[in-house]
Amino acid sequence: MSLHGARAAALLAWVNSTKVCPDPLNDLSQLQDCSVFIRIIQKIHRSKEGESVLEQPLPERISFVRGFLQKHCRHKLAAENLVSAQKLLDGEELALAKVAVLLLYHTSMSCKNPGDWSEFDYKTQVELASILKFVLDNEESLNENLEPFLLRKALPSSSGMSSSSFEEHSPPLSLPHKREVRFLELQKIASFPSTNNMLPSPPSSPMGDIMQTPQFQLRRLKKQLAFERENRDGLEVELAENRKLVIEKEAQIAMMQQRIDRLAKLNEKQAADQLEPKEMEELREKNESLVGRLHEAFRQCQDLKTEKAQMDRKINQLSEENGDLSFKLREIASHMVQLQEALNELSEEHNAALAQSQEKQGQLEKELHAALQDKKSSEEKIEILQGKISLLEDQLAKLEECSAEEKGEVMGDVLKMEELKQEVSSLTAKEAELQATVLRLEEEKQLREAALQSERGRFEEEKQQLGSLVTGLQSSLSESHRAQERLEQELQARDAEGQA
């Protein structure tokens, strides 16, 4: 079975957007030599680690790519089994697509800003968003589900997001049956402390939307926290090595001190034995040399102790900041869950109100239609009766010229005319009543439409404000991450000075 055309094209568009190759690629098979994957990995980590690998044979390049995926995927064993080295060596397009999916996911999780997705057309953004959503939902079972996802045939689609693969893998929101939610309460829930100004609402694009979901944000925060923990572990290893070096230096100093003591005693003995001046001079020079070396060793030991104290302070500071980040992560995760629940409740309330309004609107339209039909029927009856009355009035006018006997014969027509006038009067009253009903129904319909429009506006405004609050939470965590990076740069600069 061939690859899903739209998803393969979207992955290829993303690879081209990284601009790691001079000419755009036209087919996934052009990724077979793995050089593009290695350059993307270099771009993610901003390092030259893969430069030497690019000059190695294809098996070594494949090993480097698979090693990177195993190291940075959530489950290393799953990543090892997910991408076959032999299939990459054979240039199988499905295996190449798998690597592109994992790199897309890792890049999206690792980047510090969401990036500008406007260079992709809407259809490509929809497919890329569906890929990210799929990996988020299937991290525990990628081995079983990724191949069917990449090989799945495209469904017949109409225009718009309703038929896209983004909705194909997005489960419907589970809306709780509550209607007591108030937006003031939502603001209280989302009032997470932040020193930054709130950023504008998320971009109205499929990729921007998927990267602003609580699920994606929470997963990114967990990944960043794991990265901070790895940095702290590395610093602790470096501190242990420095402590070991200090102990070794102290042992060397102790040994040198013992040698100095022995030389001092030897000097005293030789002086007592009245050694020759030449031998005394040699001993004095050796003694001065050893003393100088001892002083240098003392100085190095003192520098190492000072550096050790600084490293201890840095480690303590990192531990405190790591604890703060962990606390912030838990608090942000809790806020995001509450925000999502609140948004679900708002959606439930809005959908219920919308359904009720639409039902009432349909009922009003039916009543209005029936009233208009009755009004039309009454008007037709009145026209017919008025025609009959006009005819009878003409006949009565002629009767005035007839004899009394003839007048008696037509009295029945006169009574029939009086009855018609009464019926016309009754129909006229009914028509007025129907006219009032029609006006009332039209007015009620307009009020319903205005209320529904107002409700929609309120819901959209509250939804945008919730999005802004979520963005603010992410901005707060990003600032914490930047502070951690500054600390790492200081430590690296200190290490560079120590090595120099």
N, C-alpha and C positions, 0 to 999 in steps of 0.2 A: 504494500500500500504506500502511495507517495505521501510526501509531507503536506500538511495543510498549507495551501498556497498563500493565504493572507498572512498567516503567522510567520511563515518563512520569509516573506517579503518584509514584514515589520522588523524581524530580527536583523535582516540584512541592512535595512535602513538605519537601525540603531548602530550597527557596526560601522557603517559609513560615517555616521554623525560623530564618532570618536576622532575622526581625522588622523588616524595613525598610519594610514597608507596613502601614498600620493594620488592614486587613481581610485575612484569608487568601484566597489565590487558589484558584479552583476548576478552572481550565483554563489550559493553556500559552498559549492565544491571548491571555490577559490581559497577557502580557508584551510585546505587540507595540510599545508606545510606548517600550520600553527604559529607562524610568525606574527600574524595579526593579533592572535590571542595574547602572545607574549608582550607585544607592544601595549595592548590594552591593560594588562596587568601592571606593566611599568608605569603607565599613566595613572592608574588607581593609587599606587603607593609612592609616586613621584621619586622613583629610584632607578638606578642603572643596573639593577640586579640581573636583569635578563639579557643584557647586551652580549655577554660571552656565550649565553645559551643559543642566541640566534646564529652563531657560527658553528654550532654542533650539528650532528646528523639528526634526522627527523625523530628517531626513538628518544633521544635525549630531550628534544623540545617537547615531545608529548609527555615525557616523564615530569618535566618542569611544570607544565600546565596542570596535569593531574595532581601533582604535589601541592600546588597552590589551592586547587579546589578542595582537596582533602583537609588542608590546614584551616581554611576559612569557612567551609560549610558547617552547618550546625551539627551534623552527625558525620564524622570522618569516615566511618565504615560504609555508611550509605553512599557517600560521595565516591568512595573507591569502587564500589560495585556499579554505580550509576553510569559512569563513562568508561567504556572498554578501550584499553590501549590498542588492542588489535583492530577494533573497528575504526579508531582514529587513524591508525596506520594505513588501513584500506581506503580511507577517505569516504566512509559512509556518511551521507548527508544527515541522517538522523542523529548520529553521534556528534557531528559538528554543531547541529542545532541545539543539542543538550548543553554543550559547553557554552554556547552563546547565551542560552537562557540563564545558566548559573552566573555567568559574568554580568549580565544585565541586572540580575537580582542583587548580587554583591555590590555592584557599583551604585545602584540606587540606595542601598542601605548605608554605604560608606560615605557618600558625598555629604558635605556639610551644608549645601543648599540644594533645593530641588532641581535647579537648572532651568534652562529655557527650552521648553518643549514645543514652542511655537514653530520651530523649523520643520516639524513633522505635520503632515496633513491630518485631518480629523480621523480618517479611517485607520491610519497607522498608529495614532495615539490610542485608539480604542483597542487595537490588537495588543499593543505593548502593555496597556493597563490590564487586559485580560490575562496576559502571561504573568505579570506580577501578582495579580489576585489569585491565580491558580497556585503559584509557588507558596504564597502565604497560607493558603487553605490546605496544602498537601505536603508540608515540610516533612511530616512523619511518614509519608507513603509515596515519596517521589519515585522510588524504584518501580513501583507497580503502576503509577498513574501518569508519569510524564510522557512515556511513549505513546499511549492512546491519545493523550491531549495533543501532541505534536502531529499525530497521524490522522486525527479526526477530520472527516470531510466537512467542508463548509455547509451550513444549513441555508436553505433559500431565505433570502433576506429582502426586506423593503428598506426604504430610506430611514436614516436616524439610528439612534442608539437602541431602539426597541428590539432590533434583530441582531445586534452585534454579539460577538463572543464575550464582551465585557459583562453583559447581562446574563449570558448563558451560564456563567460560573459564579454569579453573584446571588446568593440565597436571599429570599425576601426577608425584610425586616420583621422580627417578631415583636409586635406591638402589644404592650401590656394594656389591660382594660382599665385605664385610669383616665379621669378627666379633671382631676384637681390640680394639675400642674399650672403654675404661674411663672412667668418669665422672671419676675423679681427673685423667686426662689432659685432659678437656674443661675442668675448672676451671682447669688450668694454661694452656690455650689462651686462655680467656676472662678471664684475670686482667689486664685492661686497667686502668691506674691511674686511680682516681677518688677524689676527696675527699668525695664525697657518700655518704650511706647509700643502699643499694639500695632502689629503690621496690618496691611490691607487684607481683605478677604482672599481665600485661596483662588488661584486661577481657574477660570471656568473652562477647563479642558479635562479630558478623561485621565491623562497622566497626573495632572495637578490634583484632581479629585481623589484618585486612589492613594496618592502619597500624603494626603491630608486626613485619611481615615484613621480613627483611633487604633485599629489593628496594625496598620503599617507604622504609625508613630511609636506605638509601644514596642514593636519588634525592633525598630531602629534604636530606641533607648536601651533596650537590653543588650544589643550588639555593642553600643558605645560603652556601656558599663563593663562588659566583658573585656573590651580593649583596655579600659583604664586599669582593670585588675591585672591584666597581663603586664602593663607597664610597671605597676607597683611590684609585681613578682620579680621583674627584671632588675629593678632597683635594689630589692632585698638581696638578690643573688650578688649584685655588684658590691653591696655593702659587706656581705659575708666574705667576699674575696679580699676587700680592703682590710677587714679585720684580720684575716689570715696573714696578709702581708705585714701588718703592724706587729703581729706576734713573731713572725720570722725576723723582722728587723730588731725587735727587742732581744731575741735570742742571740743574734749576731753581736749586738752591743754588749750583752753579758759576756760572750766569749772574748771579745776584744778587751773588755775591762779586766778579765782574768789574765789575758796575755800581758796587759800593761802592768798589772800587779806583779806578775812573775818577772818582768823586765826590771821593774823598780827594785825588787829584792835582789835581782842579779847585779844591778848597778851598785847597790849598797855593798854587796859582797865583793865585787871587783874593786870598788873604792877602798874597801878595807884591805884588800890584798895589794894595794898600790900598783894597779895596772899601768901599763904604758899609756902616755897621753894619746897616742894614735888610736888605740883600742877604745879608750874612753870617748874620743870624738865620734867614732863609728857608732858606739852604743847610744850616744846622745842624739845623733841624727836619726837613728832608728826609733828612739823614744819619741822625738818630736814628730816624726812621720806618723807613728801610731796614735799619738795624741790628736794630731790633725784629723786623721781618719775617724777617730772616736768622736770628735766634735761634729764632723760632717754627718756621722751616723746619728748622733743625737739630734742634729737639726732636721734630718730626714724623718726621724721618728716623731719629732714634734709636729712637723708638717702633716704627717700621716694621721696623727691624733687629732689635729685641728680639722683635717678633711673628714675624718671619721665622725667628729662631732657635728660638722655641717651636714654630712649625709644622714646622720641620725635625725637631725631636725627636719631635713627634707622628707625623710621617710615618715616621720610623725605627721608632718603637714599633709603629705599625700594620703596617709591613712585617714586623717580627719576629713580631707576633701572627698575621699572615696566613700567614707561613711555618709557625708552630706549628699553625695550623688546618689547613693543607694536609697537614702531617705526620700530625696526628691523624686527618684524614679518610682518608688512605691506610692508616693503622694500623687504624682502626676498620673500614674496608672489608675489610681482610685478615682481621681477627678475625671479622667477620660471615660471611665466606665459610667460614672454618674452623668456626665454630659451626653454620652450615647443613649443612656436610658431616658434622660430628659428629652432628647431629640426624638426618640421613639415615641414617647408619650405625646409630644407635640404633634408628630405625624399622625398618631392614632386619633387625637382630638380633632385635628384638621380634617382627616379623612371621614370621620364620623359626621362632623358638621357639614362637610361637602356632600356626603351621601344624603343626609337629611334635607339639605337645601335643594339638592337636585330632585329628590323625591317630591318635595313640596312644590318645586317649580313645575314639575310635570303635572302634578295634580291641578295647580292653578291654570296651566295651559289647557288642560282638558276641560275644566269648568268654564274657562273663557271661551273655548271653542263651542261648547254646548250652548252657552248664553248667546253667543253671536248667531248660532243656528236658529235658536228660538226667536231672537229678535228679527232675523231675516224672514222667518215663517210668519210672524205676526204682521210685519210690514206688508207681505204679500196678501195676507187675509184682509188687512185694512183696505188695501187698494181695490180688492175685488168687491168688498162690501160698499165702499164709497162709490164704485161704479154702479152697483145696484141701486144705491140711494139716489144717485143722480138720475138714473132711468125712471125710478118711481116718482121723483119730483117733477120730471117732465110730464109724466102721465097725469099727476094731480093738477098740474097747470091746465092741461087740456080738459080735465073734468069740470073745472069751474064754468065752462061754457056748455056743459051737458045738462040734461034734465035731472030732476031729483031722483027719479027711478034709476037712472044710469049711475048717479052718485052712490046710491045704495048698493048697487052691484059691485062697486069697486072698493067698498069699505074694508073688505078683507085685505086688499093691497096696501091700504093706508096703515092697517095694524101690522101687516108684514114689514113695512118701511120703518115703523116705530121700533119694532124688535131689532131691525138691522142697525138703527142708530144706537140702541142700547148696547148691541154687540160691539159696534165700532168703538163706543165709549169705553167698554170693558177692555177691548184689545189695546186701545190707546193707553189706558192706565197700565196694562201689563207691559206695553212697550216701554213706557217711562221707567217702570220698575226694572225691566231688563237692562235698559240703558244705564241706570244707577249701578246695577250689579256688574255690568261690563266695566264701568269706570272704576268701581271698587277693586275688581280683580286685576285690572291693568295697573292700578296704583300699588296694590300689594305685590304684584310681580316685579315692578320697578324697585320697590323697597327690598325685596328678596335679593335681586341682582346686585343692588348696592351693598347690602350686608355681606353677600358672598364675596364680592370684590374686595371689601375691606378686610374680611377674614383672610383671604389669600395674601393680601399685602402684609398683614401683621405676621402671618406665618413665615413668609419669605424674609422679612426683616429680622425676626428672631433667629431664623436659621443662619443668616449671614453673621449675626452677632455671635452665635455659638461658634461658627467657623473662625471668627477673629479671636475668640478666647482660646481656642485650641492652638491657633498659630502663636499666640502669646506664650503659652506653656512651652512650646517647642523652642521659641526664642530664648526663654530663660535657661533651658538646658544647654542650648548652643553656647551661651555666654559662659556657663560653667565649664564646658568643654574647652573653650578658648583659654580660660584661665589655666586649665590643666596643661594645655599645649605650651603656654608661656613658661610654666614651671619646668616642663621637660626640656625646653630650649636652654633655660638657665643651667640645668644639670649637665646637658651636653656640652655647653660652653665651659663649664667647670672641669669636666673630664678632659676636654681638649687642652685646657691650660695645664692640667696635671701631667698629661702625656708629654706636652712640650717641655 
